[in-house]
Amino acid sequence: MEWQDEGLVLSTRAHGETGTIVMLMTRSHGRHAGLARGQKLRAQLQPGTRVAATWRARLADHLGTYALEPLDSGAAELLDDPLRLAALSSACALVEAAVPERAPYPNIHDGLAALMDALKGAFWDAAYVQWEIGLLAAMGFGLDLERCAATGTNDALAYVSPRSGRAVSLSAGEPYRDRLLPLPGFLIGQGTADPESVVQGLDLTGHFLARNLFAQAHLHVPAARERFVDRYRKAAATSGINGP
């Protein structure tokens, strides 16, 4: 058995003196593990690294071995910004925990690659929230933020139902506001993505990640995601969010 594909490193685990078990999110073969050899290579395979991969195994259900050629590192340009680096770690951990192994999800691969580029630019934090919404949709738990669940219109959308994931207008949701989730305007093309609204976005996606994506499988949201959100929340409270 052999195939070639492009992939993004999600995680690595040392195996013996020179071996590394590498988990990739590949474009055509999904989330896929394999054994790579070489100490020098091990140091290059940080989460977010884009690689050209050749996988070989005697049988399809074996772990198999990887021949990997690192192409570029998603983390290298983020080393001076711990918050963006934490966002990258969170994204990789979410994909590894949520995506079934060896099931092709080219849209998730492409979305993760696009996020890695977005993390280097302006409004990276808003892009991260949008990426989590895309991950939910790709896994079958999309949010409907286009029109009010009660009125069917798209006027003055302000909340999201924590049960259905559908938007609710300001007037329809006001009597139930304590039971609804705030809908930050930047998710529907209104207003700017300031740190406070990004925190609301992270709380929104976090609710549905925990409720729909992980709780149904009796899993917890990955710790890397919790660490990122905690760091971001503290940075937002102290105006510690870096610009582009």
Beta strands, then each sheet from edge to edge (+ up, - down):
strand 1: 2-15
strand 2: 19-26
strand 3: 30-37
strand 4: 49-56
strand 5: 65-73
strand 6: 157-160
strand 7: 167-169
strand 8: 181-182
sheet 1: 3+ 2- 1+ 4- 5+
sheet 2: 7+ 6- 8+
end
